[in-house]
């Protein structure tokens, strides 16, 4: 594992000129959090699990077999 100080991380991002990309990524994660909170409050367990499986399958590389590479414990923790 590599650990960076704040200054090292900022320098890395600036050298790679990926500030805008990083900001878009962070904003998308913030939006995902809002959706997840809404789903947890308003959807039934089966619906949340179906969304989880679709998200995991959708993250696979193009052409990959549709699998959910998670243990039952991981699925249970994710859908709680």
Backbone bond lengths (Angstrom), bond angles and torsions (degrees), N, CA, C in turn:
res aa  C-N    CA-C-N  psi(-1)  N-CA   C-N-CA  omega(-1)  CA-C   N-CA-C  phi
1 X - - - 1.445 - - 1.526 108.13 -
2 X 1.322 115.39 138.82 1.460 121.21 177.27 1.511 109.02 -109.60
3 X 1.312 116.07 133.64 1.461 120.94 178.13 1.514 108.41 -114.98
4 X 1.316 115.15 137.03 1.455 121.50 178.90 1.515 109.89 -118.54
5 X 1.305 115.63 145.51 1.461 119.13 171.16 1.527 107.27 -75.90
6 X 1.308 116.32 168.14 1.462 120.23 177.41 1.520 110.54 -57.63
7 X 1.324 116.71 -44.16 1.468 121.08 -179.20 1.530 110.89 -63.49
8 X 1.329 117.31 -41.24 1.467 120.60 179.00 1.529 110.74 -64.34
9 X 1.333 116.45 -42.17 1.453 120.22 -179.84 1.525 110.64 -64.12
10 X 1.336 116.49 -46.84 1.465 120.25 178.60 1.523 110.92 -59.13
11 X 1.309 116.74 -42.25 1.459 121.26 179.24 1.527 110.89 -63.42
12 X 1.323 116.66 -42.86 1.466 121.86 178.17 1.530 110.60 -59.56
13 X 1.325 116.65 -48.73 1.469 121.48 -179.13 1.521 110.44 -62.00
14 X 1.320 116.92 -42.49 1.465 120.63 -179.45 1.529 111.42 -67.15
15 X 1.330 117.23 -42.21 1.470 120.10 179.70 1.523 111.19 -62.70
16 X 1.323 116.43 -36.17 1.473 121.14 -179.30 1.526 112.28 -84.64
17 X 1.322 115.79 -6.85 1.471 121.99 -179.53 1.531 111.32 53.33
18 X 1.320 114.66 49.29 1.468 118.78 -178.72 1.530 111.77 -120.68
19 X 1.332 117.47 27.39 1.463 120.67 179.47 1.525 111.29 -59.58
20 X 1.350 116.85 -47.38 1.470 120.48 -177.71 1.526 110.85 -63.90
21 X 1.319 116.87 -41.58 1.458 121.00 178.74 1.528 110.94 -62.63
22 X 1.322 116.43 -43.25 1.460 120.99 178.82 1.524 111.03 -63.95
23 X 1.324 117.34 -41.54 1.466 120.77 178.22 1.529 111.06 -62.72
24 X 1.336 117.21 -42.80 1.470 119.87 177.82 1.518 111.15 -62.32
25 X 1.341 116.47 -40.92 1.457 120.98 179.03 1.528 110.74 -62.20
26 X 1.320 116.54 -46.65 1.469 120.81 -179.53 1.524 110.86 -62.44
27 X 1.327 117.25 -43.81 1.466 120.13 178.20 1.522 111.58 -62.67
28 X 1.326 117.59 -39.16 1.467 119.26 178.98 1.523 110.91 -64.98
29 X 1.339 117.09 -36.73 1.468 120.46 177.66 1.527 111.08 -67.19
30 X 1.322 116.96 -37.79 1.469 120.60 177.24 1.521 109.64 -63.62
31 X 1.330 116.47 -44.19 1.478 120.01 178.34 1.521 111.31 -63.08
32 X 1.330 116.76 -39.79 1.457 120.36 177.67 1.521 110.72 -59.50
33 X 1.321 116.41 -39.09 1.459 120.15 -179.98 1.510 111.59 -60.42
34 X 1.326 116.31 -42.76 1.466 120.05 177.74 1.519 112.08 -62.27
35 X 1.327 115.83 -43.13 1.474 119.91 178.17 1.517 110.64 -63.60
36 X 1.327 116.43 -41.71 1.470 119.20 -178.90 1.535 111.21 -64.52
37 X 1.314 116.78 -39.85 1.464 120.10 177.80 1.527 109.95 -62.98
38 X 1.342 116.60 -44.33 1.464 120.17 178.72 1.520 110.00 -61.46
39 X 1.340 116.93 -45.63 1.468 120.36 179.96 1.520 111.09 -60.18
40 X 1.325 116.97 -44.05 1.466 120.47 -178.82 1.522 111.60 -61.79
41 X 1.327 116.10 -34.58 1.463 120.39 -177.34 1.518 113.14 -84.07
42 X 1.332 117.71 -25.62 1.460 119.58 -169.48 1.525 116.37 -119.35
43 X 1.318 118.23 -13.00 1.464 119.93 -177.65 1.518 110.99 -107.02
44 X 1.323 114.44 152.77 1.458 119.78 175.49 1.527 108.70 -76.38
45 X 1.326 116.33 161.42 1.461 121.86 -177.52 1.519 111.72 -54.35
46 X 1.326 117.43 -44.10 1.460 120.75 -178.59 1.529 111.23 -61.53
47 X 1.319 116.58 -38.21 1.457 120.57 178.83 1.532 111.18 -68.22
48 X 1.332 116.76 -40.95 1.466 120.11 177.87 1.526 111.01 -64.57
49 X 1.335 116.85 -39.39 1.464 120.32 178.49 1.522 110.85 -65.40
50 X 1.318 117.24 -41.80 1.467 120.37 178.57 1.526 110.41 -61.11
51 X 1.322 117.75 -43.17 1.467 121.12 177.37 1.527 111.40 -63.45
52 X 1.337 116.64 -39.90 1.457 120.67 177.49 1.523 110.50 -60.40
53 X 1.332 117.05 -48.36 1.459 120.69 -179.14 1.527 111.30 -62.23
54 X 1.318 117.03 -41.92 1.462 119.99 177.96 1.523 111.36 -62.86
55 X 1.323 116.94 -39.15 1.460 120.93 179.16 1.526 110.76 -66.13
56 X 1.322 117.32 -44.16 1.465 121.15 -179.20 1.529 110.27 -65.87
57 X 1.316 117.26 -45.15 1.464 120.81 179.12 1.523 110.37 -64.51
58 X 1.325 116.82 -39.52 1.459 121.20 179.78 1.517 113.60 -66.54
59 X 1.327 117.89 -21.51 1.460 121.47 179.89 1.521 112.76 -83.47
60 X 1.328 117.18 -6.78 1.463 120.73 -179.26 1.527 110.41 -72.25
61 X 1.312 116.37 155.38 1.464 119.42 176.96 1.529 111.42 -61.49
62 X 1.317 115.81 153.13 1.467 121.15 179.62 1.527 108.84 -58.32
63 X 1.317 115.71 133.22 1.455 121.16 178.19 1.513 114.77 88.05
64 X 1.335 117.69 -8.00 1.469 120.61 179.65 1.524 109.84 -72.65
65 X 1.324 115.40 150.75 1.462 120.44 176.80 1.524 108.82 -64.60
66 X 1.344 117.58 140.44 1.475 119.89 -179.46 1.530 111.08 -71.96
67 X 1.321 116.12 100.16 1.463 121.13 179.50 1.527 109.21 -130.01
68 X 1.314 114.63 158.93 1.459 121.52 175.30 1.528 105.80 -116.16
69 X 1.347 117.41 95.48 1.462 120.22 -175.99 1.528 112.73 -80.66
70 X 1.336 114.82 61.93 1.464 121.06 -178.19 1.520 108.70 -132.98
71 X 1.320 116.14 146.83 1.459 119.93 174.11 1.530 108.82 -77.26
72 X 1.310 116.52 167.37 1.463 120.07 176.98 1.519 110.59 -61.34
73 X 1.326 116.89 -36.75 1.470 120.42 179.00 1.526 110.64 -64.91
74 X 1.327 117.99 -40.50 1.460 121.38 178.36 1.532 111.03 -65.53
75 X 1.328 116.65 -41.41 1.465 120.56 177.55 1.521 109.51 -62.83
76 X 1.324 117.50 -45.67 1.456 120.88 -179.93 1.521 111.81 -61.07
77 X 1.320 116.48 -42.29 1.470 120.48 179.62 1.522 111.65 -67.04
78 X 1.313 116.34 -33.09 1.475 121.05 -177.44 1.514 112.59 -77.78
79 X 1.308 117.59 -27.65 1.464 119.77 -175.57 1.524 112.77 -98.57
80 X 1.317 116.80 1.96 1.468 119.95 -178.84 1.507 111.23 -74.55
